[in-house]
C-alpha cells in the first residue's frame, strides 16, 4: 500500500458480494484516459499508420490485433480447404480432387483450424484483454510476446510452403503412426510432410513461450487488491488454458521431435521410432492424445470465458454460481489429462484401462453440465438483451450442448466401437470445436468497440448470426443423419430410412448423397456469413459510431473503465482494487525494479521510471531465421544434418565478441572471442573435409543445406543481438502476486519453462519406458546390436555434470559476494565441465555409431538411446552458448560488481541444474539398467 | 561461507551416490535385478531432490514453485503409468 489517495472510484455498487467481478467506473471521469490510442509518448514506437509499427511492436494490444487478424487469415485458409472437402463430397467418389490431394486438404484443414485459427484467435483477445482485465500495463515479457506471435505467423507460412514442396502431409490431423513416417508416406510428400511437422514444432514453441508469459503475468502482475478468485472469468479461462497448454503442448513437442527425427534419419525403409515393432504406432496415439484431449479444452476454454463474460453483460447480472463455475473449469483442466485413452478404444490397449478412461470421460462431462446450467440460470435470472454478441454466445451454447451430448456416446466403450471412424465423430467434434469458434466470434463483436472505438452495425451483426447459425446446422447436422459415412474418405454409400418409433413404418428413404449435398450447401452458407462480418467490421471502422468507455449497459471488468481504444499505457493511473472497486492511483506505475526479458539491464534505466519499451526488431527476425532454418531442414540430407549448426557456432562466438565490444567497449576478452571464431570455423571445416571432402562436399550439398546454413547463421546473429538489446519491462510497484510473492518475474518465468521442459523430457523417457515394457523390461538390451554397453562414459559424464552443477552454484555464491575472480572462475569451470561432457559424449557416440556400427536405424534400443541422450546433449549445447554470454559479461563487470545483480546467473543456474537432473535419470535408464 | 560448505557437502554426497549406483550395477544388478534396479532409481531420485532442493534453492522458494514443478512430474507419471499399464 502507498499513501496515494484514489483519484477516482467506481460509481456503481457491486451487484453481489465481495467476490464479484469488480465494478468499474463509467462516469467519464478518466479524462486522461481518453486518448485516441495513438499516444506513443515514451514507448519508442512508430505511429500505428506505419508498417514499421506493426513489425517492431511488442505492445500487448498491438500483438493482440496482429494475432486476431492473422487468425482470421488462417480461418479463411482453412475454410477454403473445408469448402474443397465439401465439394469433393458433393457425390461419392472422385469429383474435383485426387486421392492425395484430398488427404492433404483434410489434414491441413484440421491442422489450420485447430492450431492456426481457434487458439490464436482466442489469444488475440487474450493478448488484448488479459492485461487490461487484471490491471497490468503489459504482459511480463513483451518481447517474448512478440516472439510468440511471429513464430505463430511463420509456422503457418511454413505449413503453406509445404504444399509447394510436392505435397503436404497427407495423414489426417491426428497423424497416426505408422502412416506418419517416411516408409508409409508417398515419396512426393516427403519434404512437405517434414515441413508440416516442423511447422507444428515452431507453433508449439510459440505456444510454450506464450504460456510462460501469460502465467508469469497473471500470477505476478495483478493490480493491487485483485485476488485470483476475483479475476474476470475470461482471464480465469485463459489462465487455466495456459496451464493446460504448458504441459499438453510439451508432450506434443516431444512427439513431434521424435517424429521429425524419424523423417530425418529413418529413411524410406527404416522403422525409426514410431514404426518400431515395440509398440511404436500405439505409442504415437498415447503421446498424441495425451496432448490432444487437453487440446480440446485448450481450444474451448477461452470460448467458455467469452460465454461467461457475455452472458453476464447481456443478462445484466453476475454469473450464478460463479465460484462453482471456476471450480468446475479447474476440475476439467486437471481431469483433461486422465481421459486421453477414450480416443484409443479401438487400439490394442487392455479393457481395464479402457474402463477407467470411460469412467473419467463420463465424469468430465459433469463439470461441464454445471457450467452450462450456470450460464442458462444466469440468463433466466437476468434481463437478456439480444445484441449480436449475446446471440452468438446463445447459439454457441445450444450447439455445444448438442456437441457435448453426442460426445458422451463416444466415451462409452461399446458405442465407441460402432461410432469410431464415422461421421458421427466428425459431426460431434465440429459441434464442439466450431461452437467454440461461434462463441469467440461473439467475443469479437463484444470487444470490437473497445479495440476500435467504433460500434459495429447491429443489424448486419444479426444477419451474420442468422446466416451462420442456419449454415452451421445445415452443414453439420446432416452428418449425424448419415453418421455411418466413413471418416477421412470420400466414397460413401448407404440409405437413410428412419421409422416411426416402436413401429416398422418408414417415414422416408433417401440415399446418403442428398444429406451430404445439404451439408455442402450449409458449408457455403456458413462461409458466406463471414463475408457479412468482414464487411460490417471493415465499414464500421470508418463510421461515425464512436463509443466512449463502454457501449454496454452493464459491465464488470476493468477494460470497460478506460477509453476505447485504451491508452498506450492502458490506465490513467495505477489501477487498484484495494477498496473492492477499481480506482486509479496517482504516481509512477513502476518502481524501476527491472526485468530484462533476457536482455541487458542498464543502470541508467533503473534509476528512472521508464515506461515499458515496446519496439524491437528481434522477435520478427528471430522467427524469420527459424522459418528459414526449418525450410532448410525439411530437405536436408541425413549426412549433412549437423554441419549447418556447427558452422553457425563460430559465427555465434565471433559475433558475441563483436557486439559485446560495441556495447560495452572493447576489452581483451572480446578480442579473444573474435579471434576464437575463425579457429573454431577452421576446426569444423577440417572435420567437414575429413567427412565429405573440400570443396567437393560443399559442391555436392543440395540447396537445402545452404538454406539451413543461412537460417542457422542468421539465427545466432539475431539471438546475440536480442541478448544485448536493452529492453525494460518494469515490474509493477504494487501488485497481487499470490502465490508467487517472493520470486521475481524472470525467475518465475524460468520455473514455468522448466515445468514444461520436465514434460518434454518426461515424454521422451516415458516413451522409452513404454517400449521397453512392451518388449519385456529385462529383454530390452538383447535387442541391441552393439558390441558393448557404454557404462563407463556414462559414469564419467555423471561426475562431470554434477561437478558443473556445483561450479555454477559456486559462481552464483561468489557473484553475490562481489568476487570477480570467483564469479569468472567458476563460470569458466562450468563451461569447461560442459565441454568435457560434450567431448566425452562425442567419443562415446563415435565409438558406438561409427566403430561398432550401432546406428540410428540399427534397432529400437539405438533409436531411443540416440534421440533421448541427443535431446539432452542439445540442451547442454544451448547451455554452453548462454554460458559464453555470461562469461563475457562477467569479465566486463557483470553480475558481481557494485550495482549489478547476480540474477542472470541464478536463473541460468536453474536451467543448468535441470539439465543435470535429467541426466541423473538418463544415466540409470540408458547406462545402468 | 555457510552456503559454500553446504554446497560442497552436497557435491560430495552426489558423487558418492553416483559411485554407489555404478557399484550396484557392476556387482549386484545381475544377481538381484529388482532390488538393485530399484535402489539405483531411488538413489537417482535422492540426487535429483538434492540438486533441486539446494542447488536450485527450491527449499527457499515459495512452496508454489515446488507444486509447479511437481505438476510437470505428475503429468509425466500419468502418461508413463497410463501408457505402460495399457499394454500390461
Interface residues (C-beta under 8 A of the other chain):
Chain A: X247 X250 X251 X279 X282 X283 X286 X287 X290 X337 X338 X340 X341 X344 X348 X349 X350 X352 X353 X739 X740 X741 X742 X743 X748 X751 X752 X754 X755 X756 X757 X758 X759 X762 X763 X765 X766 X769 X770 X773 X774 X778 X791 X795 X798 X799 X802 X803 X805 X806 X809 X810 X813 X906 X909 X910 X913 X914 X916 X917 X920 X921 X923 X924 X927 X928 X929
Chain B: X3 X4 X7 X8 X10 X11 X14 X15 X18 X19 X21 X22 X24 X25 X26 X29 X33 X37 X40 X41 X44 X47 X48 X51 X52 X55 X56 X57 X61 X62 X63 X64 X65 X68 X69 X71 X72 X73 X75 X76 X78 X79 X80 X82 X83 X84 X85 X86 X87 X88
